[in-house]
């Protein structure tokens, strides 16, 4: 059960099933879904020469290219496809939706395909953002998708999006869920009920899948854990710098170089991040030191060019060497900024007090420490 591989499978299918030169059109939500698990160079290697937004109406007409459309089954994306089919810019269209389709959507596409350019319409179940193999989210942000309605109840739009995201994840992993939720949580019960209804309604999709337990927990029943500072590399990056869809914005750092203002974190493309993301802050320091020393050793060996064979070896290794150089610079910058923030905010002392408040019963001592810190 690997969330990244599940989405990668579908992303790879999009560009390999359709052969020849092609364009990939995405909508606002499928763009980050694809970008987290794939790269521009990989898409290019599969003859995908242009990636654009389906909502962009100022694209050039290139009838010699095939077009792959990968969008969410929403009213907005459907309308963008309808507008595209009424005045097609490409030769053939292969349309993939990221979740279960309504019959009415297929009928709408058929009615507007007057030029008969649509060759395929398919469902692929990649309707979630795969952050790590064991962690995904569905892009609900309070500014655009408030979680709560009145009181402690679901906002209806957020509930539907959560059900859609969970169902897509289960279908991508080929699992039929036995749903369990906390008895004292109305929101967990409502989510479980809605998802159970969808699984029964789409029985033909779920009937051949393997069984799995799906536990729905309510964050409100554990108010302490989110208040404790986590000290692994990945957690500190999220907490102190912010990671959004695999990207870290460093533009606020004074004097930062242009190429480091936004950096990408990917387990597939970055071996150091993959092996270090769950290290605690102390072990991370030792790991980054070793990484820099490895880079320095390779730099010194490359400087010793005394023959034609040395030159040939250097030229062959140069792309990999340049990639290593950029990666070392990226992680040294990230760890350096984390270290600065930890020192500036005295987070080691703060975290010690947090742990004591959460785990100990010596409240008088903790209260004195808290007063002193404030």
MIFIVEX-288745 format. One record per residue (C-alpha): z, x, y. Coordinates in pm, whole numbers, padded with zeros to 5 digits, always signed. Layout:
REM residues N
{up:Z	east:X	north:Y} $
...
END
This chain:
REM residues 374
{up:+00000	east:+00000	north:+00000} $
{up:-00138	east:+00207	north:+00287} $
{up:-00214	east:+00023	north:+00613} $
{up:-00435	east:+00301	north:+00754} $
{up:-00650	east:+00327	north:+00439} $
{up:-00684	east:-00052	north:+00427} $
{up:-00833	east:-00067	north:+00778} $
{up:-01035	east:+00253	north:+00722} $
{up:-01197	east:+00092	north:+00418} $
{up:-01335	east:-00191	north:+00631} $
{up:-01424	east:+00032	north:+00928} $
{up:-01622	east:+00259	north:+00694} $
{up:-01794	east:-00039	north:+00535} $
{up:-01917	east:-00161	north:+00872} $
{up:-02120	east:+00154	north:+00939} $
{up:-02224	east:+00244	north:+00583} $
{up:-02341	east:-00096	north:+00450} $
{up:-02598	east:-00118	north:+00731} $
{up:-02832	east:+00180	north:+00707} $
{up:-03048	east:+00330	north:+00982} $
{up:-02990	east:+00376	north:+01355} $
{up:-02746	east:+00121	north:+01490} $
{up:-02515	east:+00002	north:+01767} $
{up:-02152	east:-00105	north:+01714} $
{up:-02026	east:-00387	north:+01937} $
{up:-01651	east:-00452	north:+01950} $
{up:-01432	east:-00690	north:+02148} $
{up:-01113	east:-00612	north:+02343} $
{up:-00890	east:-00629	north:+02035} $
{up:-01111	east:-00477	north:+01765} $
{up:-01180	east:-00169	north:+01983} $
{up:-00828	east:-00023	north:+01935} $
{up:-00816	east:-00147	north:+01573} $
{up:-01116	east:+00076	north:+01494} $
{up:-01028	east:+00366	north:+01726} $
{up:-00687	east:+00420	north:+01560} $
{up:-00840	east:+00483	north:+01215} $
{up:-01184	east:+00629	north:+01296} $
{up:-01344	east:+00885	north:+01527} $
{up:-01653	east:+00899	north:+01744} $
{up:-01788	east:+01192	north:+01542} $
{up:-01751	east:+00999	north:+01214} $
{up:-01936	east:+00699	north:+01357} $
{up:-02209	east:+00930	north:+01485} $
{up:-02243	east:+01087	north:+01139} $
{up:-02324	east:+00737	north:+01007} $
{up:-02608	east:+00694	north:+01262} $
{up:-02399	east:+00480	north:+01499} $
{up:-02542	east:+00604	north:+01827} $
{up:-02370	east:+00363	north:+02065} $
{up:-02032	east:+00189	north:+02071} $
{up:-01987	east:-00080	north:+02336} $
{up:-01801	east:-00401	north:+02419} $
{up:-01962	east:-00729	north:+02319} $
{up:-01842	east:-00873	north:+02652} $
{up:-02048	east:-00614	north:+02845} $
{up:-02360	east:-00799	north:+02964} $
{up:-02519	east:-00493	north:+03128} $
{up:-02634	east:-00319	north:+02809} $
{up:-02994	east:-00198	north:+02777} $
{up:-03243	east:-00377	north:+02551} $
{up:-03311	east:-00157	north:+02243} $
{up:-03493	east:-00371	north:+01988} $
{up:-03555	east:-00072	north:+01759} $
{up:-03179	east:-00052	north:+01683} $
{up:-02975	east:-00264	north:+01443} $
{up:-02650	east:-00413	north:+01577} $
{up:-02315	east:-00440	north:+01399} $
{up:-02073	east:-00679	north:+01570} $
{up:-01706	east:-00654	north:+01473} $
{up:-01493	east:-00911	north:+01657} $
{up:-01186	east:-01131	north:+01616} $
{up:-01260	east:-01498	north:+01539} $
{up:-01151	east:-01620	north:+01883} $
{up:-01319	east:-01861	north:+02124} $
{up:-01381	east:-01580	north:+02375} $
{up:-01548	east:-01347	north:+02123} $
{up:-01750	east:-01634	north:+01975} $
{up:-01883	east:-01723	north:+02321} $
{up:-01977	east:-01358	north:+02382} $
{up:-02172	east:-01360	north:+02053} $
{up:-02344	east:-01687	north:+02147} $
{up:-02453	east:-01536	north:+02480} $
{up:-02578	east:-01226	north:+02293} $
{up:-02783	east:-01430	north:+02043} $
{up:-02942	east:-01641	north:+02313} $
{up:-03093	east:-01323	north:+02462} $
{up:-03077	east:-01060	north:+02184} $
{up:-03095	east:-00697	north:+02292} $
{up:-03133	east:-00550	north:+01941} $
{up:-03353	east:-00604	north:+01638} $
{up:-03114	east:-00727	north:+01366} $
{up:-02753	east:-00843	north:+01387} $
{up:-02482	east:-00799	north:+01123} $
{up:-02172	east:-00991	north:+01230} $
{up:-01828	east:-00913	north:+01088} $
{up:-01516	east:-01111	north:+01181} $
{up:-01174	east:-00950	north:+01146} $
{up:-01010	east:-01253	north:+00984} $
{up:-01069	east:-01590	north:+00818} $
{up:-01351	east:-01788	north:+00981} $
{up:-01364	east:-02156	north:+01062} $
{up:-01672	east:-02341	north:+00934} $
{up:-01742	east:-02462	north:+01288} $
{up:-01781	east:-02100	north:+01407} $
{up:-02056	east:-02031	north:+01153} $
{up:-02231	east:-02352	north:+01259} $
{up:-02212	east:-02248	north:+01625} $
{up:-02368	east:-01909	north:+01548} $
{up:-02645	east:-02071	north:+01343} $
{up:-02727	east:-02319	north:+01620} $
{up:-02766	east:-02042	north:+01877} $
{up:-02961	east:-01794	north:+01660} $
{up:-03297	east:-01929	north:+01777} $
{up:-03463	east:-01586	north:+01744} $
{up:-03338	east:-01561	north:+01383} $
{up:-03198	east:-01211	north:+01431} $
{up:-02871	east:-01259	north:+01238} $
{up:-02897	east:-01104	north:+00891} $
{up:-02536	east:-01134	north:+00774} $
{up:-02206	east:-01298	north:+00869} $
{up:-01897	east:-01171	north:+00684} $
{up:-01518	east:-01176	north:+00694} $
{up:-01334	east:-00842	north:+00677} $
{up:-00956	east:-00842	north:+00691} $
{up:-00876	east:-00580	north:+00953} $
{up:-00690	east:-00787	north:+01209} $
{up:-00396	east:-00554	north:+01273} $
{up:-00325	east:-00213	north:+01425} $
{up:-00244	east:+00045	north:+01156} $
{up:-00011	east:+00298	north:+01324} $
{up:+00104	east:+00480	north:+01009} $
{up:+00052	east:+00411	north:+00636} $
{up:+00375	east:+00209	north:+00631} $
{up:+00379	east:+00064	north:+00985} $
{up:+00146	east:-00174	north:+01163} $
{up:+00163	east:-00414	north:+01457} $
{up:-00055	east:-00695	north:+01585} $
{up:-00082	east:-00614	north:+01954} $
{up:+00157	east:-00874	north:+02095} $
{up:+00259	east:-00758	north:+02442} $
{up:+00507	east:-00964	north:+02650} $
{up:+00276	east:-00963	north:+02953} $
{up:-00011	east:-01129	north:+02764} $
{up:+00152	east:-01283	north:+02455} $
{up:+00515	east:-01385	north:+02524} $
{up:+00703	east:-01405	north:+02195} $
{up:+00941	east:-01685	north:+02289} $
{up:+00881	east:-02041	north:+02399} $
{up:+01179	east:-02249	north:+02512} $
{up:+01512	east:-02105	north:+02404} $
{up:+01495	east:-01908	north:+02079} $
{up:+01175	east:-02068	north:+01950} $
{up:+00825	east:-01929	north:+01899} $
{up:+00562	east:-01931	north:+02166} $
{up:+00288	east:-02116	north:+01976} $
{up:+00016	east:-01861	north:+02054} $
{up:+00236	east:-01570	north:+01940} $
{up:+00325	east:-01757	north:+01619} $
{up:-00040	east:-01819	north:+01531} $
{up:-00137	east:-01457	north:+01608} $
{up:+00150	east:-01330	north:+01389} $
{up:+00044	east:-01554	north:+01099} $
{up:-00316	east:-01434	north:+01134} $
{up:-00211	east:-01069	north:+01147} $
{up:+00016	east:-01098	north:+00841} $
{up:-00246	east:-01288	north:+00639} $
{up:-00511	east:-01025	north:+00721} $
{up:-00273	east:-00745	north:+00623} $
{up:-00196	east:-00915	north:+00289} $
{up:-00566	east:-00971	north:+00214} $
{up:-00650	east:-00611	north:+00314} $
{up:-00382	east:-00483	north:+00074} $
{up:-00493	east:-00742	north:-00187} $
{up:-00151	east:-00901	north:-00219} $
{up:-00037	east:-01263	north:-00261} $
{up:+00310	east:-01299	north:-00106} $
{up:+00626	east:-01456	north:-00241} $
{up:+00781	east:-01527	north:+00101} $
{up:+01154	east:-01483	north:+00169} $
{up:+01318	east:-01528	north:+00511} $
{up:+01669	east:-01530	north:+00659} $
{up:+01832	east:-01870	north:+00620} $
{up:+02009	east:-01859	north:+00959} $
{up:+01692	east:-01778	north:+01158} $
{up:+01481	east:-02074	north:+01272} $
{up:+01201	east:-01843	north:+01388} $
{up:+01188	east:-01657	north:+01054} $
{up:+01178	east:-01992	north:+00872} $
{up:+00897	east:-02122	north:+01093} $
{up:+00690	east:-01805	north:+01042} $
{up:+00746	east:-01820	north:+00664} $
{up:+00649	east:-02188	north:+00651} $
{up:+00328	east:-02138	north:+00853} $
{up:+00223	east:-01837	north:+00648} $
{up:+00299	east:-02017	north:+00321} $
{up:+00082	east:-02310	north:+00432} $
{up:-00208	east:-02077	north:+00515} $
{up:-00180	east:-01897	north:+00178} $
{up:-00196	east:-02233	north:-00006} $
{up:-00480	east:-02360	north:+00215} $
{up:-00683	east:-02042	north:+00148} $
{up:-00592	east:-02033	north:-00221} $
{up:-00938	east:-01911	north:-00323} $
{up:-00884	east:-01591	north:-00119} $
{up:-00528	east:-01523	north:-00236} $
{up:-00547	east:-01643	north:-00598} $
{up:-00686	east:-01315	north:-00741} $
{up:-00445	east:-01086	north:-00554} $
{up:-00140	east:-00904	north:-00692} $
{up:+00207	east:-01045	north:-00628} $
{up:+00434	east:-00892	north:-00363} $
{up:+00765	east:-00986	north:-00198} $
{up:+00734	east:-01048	north:+00177} $
{up:+01070	east:-01033	north:+00356} $
{up:+01085	east:-01182	north:+00708} $
{up:+01385	east:-01047	north:+00901} $
{up:+01512	east:-01147	north:+01245} $
{up:+01574	east:-00859	north:+01488} $
{up:+01847	east:-01064	north:+01660} $
{up:+02066	east:-01031	north:+01350} $
{up:+02089	east:-00654	north:+01402} $
{up:+02147	east:-00589	north:+01773} $
{up:+02291	east:-00238	north:+01725} $
{up:+02008	east:-00036	north:+01565} $
{up:+01765	east:-00064	north:+01861} $
{up:+02039	east:+00071	north:+02090} $
{up:+02071	east:+00398	north:+01900} $
{up:+01849	east:+00691	north:+01998} $
{up:+01628	east:+00802	north:+01709} $
{up:+01571	east:+01178	north:+01685} $
{up:+01253	east:+01220	north:+01480} $
{up:+00940	east:+01355	north:+01652} $
{up:+00744	east:+01028	north:+01628} $
{up:+01040	east:+00818	north:+01742} $
{up:+01111	east:+01042	north:+02044} $
{up:+00745	east:+01027	north:+02148} $
{up:+00759	east:+00646	north:+02141} $
{up:+01096	east:+00626	north:+02314} $
{up:+01059	east:+00890	north:+02585} $
{up:+00683	east:+00920	north:+02651} $
{up:+00530	east:+00607	north:+02501} $
{up:+00261	east:+00593	north:+02232} $
{up:+00000	east:+00317	north:+02259} $
{up:-00250	east:+00280	north:+01976} $
{up:-00221	east:+00647	north:+01886} $
{up:-00250	east:+00778	north:+02243} $
{up:+00012	east:+00939	north:+02468} $
{up:-00032	east:+00927	north:+02846} $
{up:+00085	east:+01256	north:+03001} $
{up:-00082	east:+01211	north:+03340} $
{up:+00258	east:+01171	north:+03511} $
{up:+00353	east:+01534	north:+03430} $
{up:+00317	east:+01752	north:+03737} $
{up:+00042	east:+02015	north:+03708} $
{up:-00086	east:+01889	north:+03370} $
{up:-00439	east:+02005	north:+03281} $
{up:-00715	east:+01743	north:+03283} $
{up:-00781	east:+01760	north:+02907} $
{up:-00409	east:+01700	north:+02833} $
{up:-00358	east:+01395	north:+03056} $
{up:-00411	east:+01172	north:+02751} $
{up:-00370	east:+01309	north:+02399} $
{up:-00434	east:+01151	north:+02060} $
{up:-00196	east:+01148	north:+01764} $
{up:-00357	east:+01094	north:+01424} $
{up:-00222	east:+01172	north:+01078} $
{up:-00576	east:+01204	north:+00942} $
{up:-00702	east:+01444	north:+01209} $
{up:-00382	east:+01638	north:+01281} $
{up:-00210	east:+01816	north:+00990} $
{up:+00080	east:+01941	north:+01204} $
{up:+00164	east:+01590	north:+01326} $
{up:+00142	east:+01452	north:+00972} $
{up:+00394	east:+01704	north:+00837} $
{up:+00623	east:+01704	north:+01144} $
{up:+00639	east:+01342	north:+01262} $
{up:+00960	east:+01264	north:+01071} $
{up:+01138	east:+01593	north:+01143} $
{up:+01453	east:+01571	north:+01352} $
{up:+01455	east:+01739	north:+01693} $
{up:+01623	east:+02060	north:+01571} $
{up:+01384	east:+02111	north:+01278} $
{up:+01093	east:+02023	north:+01506} $
{up:+01174	east:+02322	north:+01728} $
{up:+01157	east:+02557	north:+01430} $
{up:+00835	east:+02393	north:+01308} $
{up:+00656	east:+02425	north:+01645} $
{up:+00768	east:+02791	north:+01669} $
{up:+00616	east:+02861	north:+01327} $
{up:+00296	east:+02676	north:+01428} $
{up:+00259	east:+02891	north:+01743} $
{up:+00321	east:+03211	north:+01543} $
{up:+00052	east:+03109	north:+01291} $
{up:-00189	east:+03055	north:+01579} $
{up:-00099	east:+03392	north:+01735} $
{up:-00163	east:+03565	north:+01402} $
{up:-00509	east:+03409	north:+01376} $
{up:-00583	east:+03499	north:+01740} $
{up:-00504	east:+03865	north:+01679} $
{up:-00721	east:+03878	north:+01364} $
{up:-01014	east:+03726	north:+01557} $
{up:-00981	east:+03985	north:+01835} $
{up:-01047	east:+04265	north:+01584} $
{up:-01428	east:+04248	north:+01585} $
{up:-01568	east:+04581	north:+01481} $
{up:-01878	east:+04498	north:+01279} $
{up:-02158	east:+04244	north:+01238} $
{up:-01972	east:+04081	north:+00948} $
{up:-01664	east:+04043	north:+01173} $
{up:-01882	east:+03870	north:+01435} $
{up:-02035	east:+03642	north:+01171} $
{up:-01690	east:+03551	north:+01038} $
{up:-01566	east:+03476	north:+01391} $
{up:-01865	east:+03253	north:+01478} $
{up:-01824	east:+03058	north:+01152} $
{up:-01452	east:+03007	north:+01215} $
{up:-01487	east:+02936	north:+01588} $
{up:-01499	east:+02550	north:+01573} $
{up:-01188	east:+02543	north:+01352} $
{up:-01021	east:+02808	north:+01570} $
{up:-01095	east:+02610	north:+01886} $
{up:-00957	east:+02292	north:+01726} $
{up:-00639	east:+02480	north:+01626} $
{up:-00605	east:+02614	north:+01980} $
{up:-00628	east:+02265	north:+02130} $
{up:-00382	east:+02123	north:+01877} $
{up:-00124	east:+02397	north:+01938} $
{up:-00150	east:+02342	north:+02315} $
{up:-00111	east:+01966	north:+02269} $
{up:+00204	east:+01985	north:+02057} $
{up:+00365	east:+02261	north:+02265} $
{up:+00310	east:+02039	north:+02572} $
{up:+00453	east:+01730	north:+02399} $
{up:+00759	east:+01910	north:+02258} $
{up:+00815	east:+02086	north:+02592} $
{up:+00815	east:+01755	north:+02780} $
{up:+01048	east:+01596	north:+02522} $
{up:+01285	east:+01890	north:+02558} $
{up:+01280	east:+01859	north:+02937} $
{up:+01362	east:+01486	north:+02923} $
{up:+01637	east:+01535	north:+02663} $
{up:+01802	east:+01796	north:+02886} $
{up:+01753	east:+01607	north:+03213} $
{up:+01899	east:+01283	north:+03076} $
{up:+02168	east:+01459	north:+02868} $
{up:+02049	east:+01262	north:+02565} $
{up:+02232	east:+01476	north:+02309} $
{up:+02567	east:+01377	north:+02461} $
{up:+02450	east:+01017	north:+02508} $
{up:+02338	east:+00993	north:+02144} $
{up:+02670	east:+01134	north:+02021} $
{up:+02854	east:+00862	north:+02212} $
{up:+02613	east:+00593	north:+02087} $
{up:+02681	east:+00693	north:+01726} $
{up:+03055	east:+00697	north:+01787} $
{up:+03051	east:+00351	north:+01947} $
{up:+02847	east:+00212	north:+01657} $
{up:+03039	east:+00371	north:+01369} $
{up:+03398	east:+00451	north:+01471} $
{up:+03704	east:+00245	north:+01550} $
{up:+03861	east:+00480	north:+01807} $
{up:+03760	east:+00260	north:+02099} $
{up:+04005	east:+00415	north:+02351} $
{up:+03852	east:+00761	north:+02305} $
{up:+03500	east:+00619	north:+02331} $
{up:+03591	east:+00421	north:+02642} $
{up:+03719	east:+00738	north:+02814} $
{up:+03401	east:+00924	north:+02717} $
{up:+03186	east:+00636	north:+02842} $
{up:+03369	east:+00628	north:+03178} $
{up:+03332	east:+01004	north:+03214} $
{up:+02961	east:+00985	north:+03138} $
{up:+02899	east:+00703	north:+03388} $
END
